[in-house]
Amino acid sequence: MPDLLMPKLGLTMTEATLTEWLKKEGEYVREGEPLFVFETDKSTLEFEAPASGILTRILVKAGETVPVYTVVGVIGEPSGHNTPFSAPGPSAHAAAQVPASLEAPRRIRATPRAKRLARELGVDLQAVKGSGEFGRIHEADVRAALPKAPAATPLARRMAQAHALDLSAVQGSGRDGKIRRADIEAHLMAQAAEAAEAADLAPFTPIRALTARRMAQSAAEVAPVTLATEADAFNLVAAREQLSALMGEKLSYNALLMAATARALREFPDLNATFTPNGLRHNAAINIGLAVDTERGLIVPVLHQADKRAVDDIHQALKGLIERAQLGKNTPAELEGGTFTITNLGAFEIDLFTPIVVLPQVAILGVGRIVERVVPHQGQIAIRPRLSLSLTFDHRAVDGAPAARFLKRLKGLIEQPLSLLLSKP
C-alpha cells in the first residue's frame, strides 16, 4: 500500500506545513477522501487519499514543517496485514521477558515513624536505603534521602522565599557555591528577561516568512524610485455606476484599474518585463497580481492575460481569486507567473505610499483612496473626486522618463475610462 508523501506543487515549492490531520490512526479512509490539510508559503490545501485502506501510521504531526516528498503517513491493508511501517507481533520469547520497571516492587521494611514521615514529605520508600537490620528503614534514613538544600546566606533564603524561588535552580557565586543576594537578583532578572522574550515572540507563519525573505531580497537588490500623481476620478466613478447598473451588481474599482493598467502595460512593455542579469526580458503575456490582505498574511493572486479580458470578466475573475485567497484555497497556478502587481490601500483611507517591487518584476502600482478635494476645474473652483497613484519601479531596468510616461498614460485612462472601449484610444 502507498506511503503518503508531502506533495510538490509548483516549481518553487520546497517545503510545507502539515496543519491538520482529518483522520486518526486506525481509521478507514477511502480513495479521494481528504486526509490532511497542508499549508505552503502561498496557500492552504487538502491532500486526498491516493488509495483506500487503514491509516496505519502518522509520521508527521500537525504543525510540523517538512520538505516536499517527505513520508507523512502510511495507508495499510484493511485486513490488518503488516505494512512496511507496522510493528511485528510479539513473540513468545519477547512476551516472556518482563522489563525491570514492571517487576514486582520489593518488600518495604520500615518503622512506623519512618513511614509516617515519608508520607508527610512525599518520599518514595522504594528509593530509600535502610540502615537498620535486614535493611529496615528508620526516620533518619528518610531524612537522609531528602535532597540537600543548597547553601545560601540568610538574606538570599528570605529573598528566595518571597519570590517562591527554588534555590536548587540558582547558581551560587560564593565560596563553595554558596548563594548570595546578588545571585538571587541575577536569577530573577534572567527569569524576567526570558519571560519578556517569550511573551513578545510570535513565530512567523509560512506566508509571513516568505514575505519577509522577498521584501529583504527586494530591498537588497532593487534600485527603487517612486513616482506619484493624482487623477481626476469623476468619470471613473460615473463609469463604475453605469456599468454596475448594467451588470446588476456593484463593479469593483480594482477591475476598472486593472483594465486600465493592462492597456497601459501593452503600450509600455518595459514596465511589463522581468529583470535578469543579462538584460530585460519582455513578457508576452500581461499577468497582473493583486495584493490581498488575509488572516494568514499578504497573498498576491494573479489574473493571467488581463489585457485580453473585458471589464466584467476581470471583475468576476477577481472575485473568485480574492475569495479563494481569503480562504487559502488558491491553486499554485493562480499564484505564479505575475508580470506586474497592483496594491490598493484605498479602503484604509491611505493616499500615497511607496510599494515595494516584487522580484523579478520591475514595477508595482500603489492605489490610494478616492476622496473629494477642492481643485481648479475648467477655470472654476470645484469639488472633484481625486485618486492618488504611486508607481515604484526598478531603476536598474527602467529610467525615470519612461516610467513617468507610463504613469501619465495610466492617469489619462483613469480620467477617460470610456477610451478603454476603443482599439486605438
JOBELPE-V98104 format. One record per backbone hydrogen bond with DSSP energy under -1.0 kcal/mol. CO is the residue of the C=O (numbers start at 0). NH is the residue of the N-H. Records with the same first field share a line. If there is no record, write none. Layout:
CO = NH / NH
//
This chain:
1 = 74
3 = 71
5 = 68
13 = 67
15 = 65
16 = 38
17 = 62
19 = 36
23 = 26
26 = 54
28 = 52
29 = 32
32 = 48
34 = 21
35 = 46
36 = 18 / 19
37 = 44
38 = 16
42 = 39
44 = 37
46 = 34 / 35
48 = 31
52 = 28
53 = 55 / 75
54 = 25
56 = 73
60 = 63
63 = 17
65 = 15
66 = 69
69 = 5
71 = 58 / 59
72 = 3
73 = 55 / 56
75 = 53
76 = 79
82 = 85
90 = 94
91 = 95
98 = 101
99 = 102
108 = 136
110 = 114
111 = 115
112 = 116
113 = 117
114 = 118
115 = 119
116 = 120
117 = 121 / 122
123 = 126
124 = 127
131 = 134
132 = 135
135 = 131
136 = 110
137 = 141
138 = 142
139 = 143
140 = 144
150 = 178
152 = 156
153 = 157
154 = 158
155 = 159
156 = 160
157 = 161
158 = 162
159 = 164
160 = 163
165 = 168
166 = 169
173 = 176
174 = 177
177 = 173
178 = 152
179 = 183
180 = 184
181 = 185
182 = 186
183 = 187
184 = 188
185 = 189
186 = 190
187 = 191
188 = 192
189 = 193
190 = 194
191 = 195
192 = 196
193 = 197
194 = 198
195 = 199
196 = 200
204 = 208
205 = 209
206 = 210
207 = 211
208 = 212
209 = 213
210 = 214
211 = 215
212 = 216
213 = 217
214 = 218
215 = 219
216 = 220
217 = 221
222 = 394
224 = 392
226 = 390
228 = 388
230 = 386
232 = 236
233 = 237
234 = 238
235 = 239
236 = 240
237 = 241
238 = 242
239 = 243
240 = 244
241 = 245
242 = 246
243 = 247
251 = 255
252 = 256
253 = 257
254 = 258
255 = 259
256 = 260
257 = 261
258 = 262
259 = 263
260 = 264
261 = 265
262 = 266
263 = 267
267 = 270
268 = 271
271 = 282
273 = 280
275 = 278
278 = 275
280 = 273
285 = 305
286 = 338 / 339
287 = 302
288 = 341
291 = 298
296 = 293
298 = 291
300 = 289
302 = 287
304 = 307
305 = 308
309 = 313
310 = 314
311 = 315
312 = 316
313 = 317
314 = 318
315 = 319
316 = 320
317 = 321
318 = 322
319 = 323
320 = 324
321 = 325
322 = 326
323 = 328
327 = 43
331 = 334
333 = 301
339 = 288
340 = 364
341 = 290
342 = 366
344 = 347 / 349
345 = 348
349 = 368
357 = 360
359 = 274
361 = 393
363 = 391
364 = 342
365 = 389
366 = 344
370 = 385
372 = 383
374 = 381
376 = 379
379 = 376
381 = 374
383 = 372
384 = 232
385 = 370
386 = 230
387 = 367
388 = 228
389 = 365
390 = 226
391 = 363
392 = 224
393 = 396 / 397
398 = 402
399 = 403
400 = 404
401 = 405
402 = 406
403 = 407
404 = 408
405 = 409
406 = 410
407 = 411
408 = 412
409 = 413
410 = 414
411 = 415
415 = 418
416 = 419
417 = 420
418 = 421
//
